[in-house]
Amino acid sequence: MNKQYFYVHAIINPISGVGSKRKIPKMIEDICRIKERPLKISFTEYAGHASELTQKALDEGATHILAVGGDGTVNEVARAMIHSDAILGIIPKGSGNGLARELHIPMDAKRAIDMIFSDHVIAIDCCQANGRTFFTTCGVGFDAAVSHKFAGEKRRGSLTYIKNTIEEYLSYKPEIYELLIDNQTIKEKAFLVACANASQYGNNAYIAPHANIQDGKMDVTILSPFTPLDIAPLAIQLFTRQIGRNSKIKTIKASQVTIIRQKPGMMHLDGEPVMDDSRIEIAILPKALNVLTPETTSFSQEVRSFFDQITRYLDKKRPYIFR
């Protein structure tokens, strides 16, 4: 196509705040002006609006659509783009940024925006659970309960998530699940069942370290009930990509999964909680979405990105620390 059309979706939340409203659009406008590419910017106003704006952008001939926001915004934009020729660009401004981290997209907005014109595009898989689309993980059990609790919080961030996790653990009771995974049936009591298209939930919490977002398979992770003594090892292994070594974890590769639980309840899709039936059918759609990614990601770049995040966090907190 000769016409390069950019349509930016931004979600205004306590984390992105003024940055998404003023600074980030200005950066996008600047780079598009330098590259002499047409640009249109829109702002989301309510849940589901990002999908509506994305469909409108596609109808108008957009070739590149940028999602500015957290996992919820990215999911809304991306699910409207499935099986289209348009290319998704992600400017991560959320608390978890699961898909962006999985694709090694810089957490720094300027570096993510600079990547827009790299033209390095890959096709990734997506999944659907009872017709609802997700790109990183969906799950039932404890992680869905925590997502539901976290969604009701006014303040987001790692500390709030940890607080909710601890509070939920104290009252949560594991359930019995029947899993139909390709040609086998598994029935057992589990703390959670996660179907992972990508390796992590977000925030570098790797629930399925060996999952590959381009292999046409899901990694089904089953966490058996555990005691308080197991919490520390599980937490460390979750954030060091070693959770597969834990005896409480079972992981199975699958292209299709059915989860049958005792009653309807909460399920999460890319961290967003939804109520669903007792029977959940999950299928994978291979190579369904075109996404802009960095050409190469070295270990040193990942380390630098990690320390950039720590530095930005401390800069924000410094006035309070030294007050």
Secondary structure, DSSP 8 states (H G I E B T S, - for coil): -----EEEEE---TTTHHIIIIIHHHHHHHHHHHTT--EEEEE--STTHHHHHHHHHHHTT-SEEEEEESHHHHHHHHHTTTTSS-EEEEEE-SSS-HHHHHTT--SSHHHHHHGGGG--EEEEEEEEETTEEESSEEEEEHHHHHHHHHHT-SS-SHHHHHHHHHHHHHH---EEEEEEETTEEEEEEESEEEEESSS-SSTT--SSTT--TTSS-EEEEEE----GGGHHHHHHHHHTT-GGGSTTEEEEEESEEEEE-SS-EEEEETTEEEEE-SEEEEEEEEEEEEEE--S---HHHHHHHHHHHHHHHHHHHHHHHT-
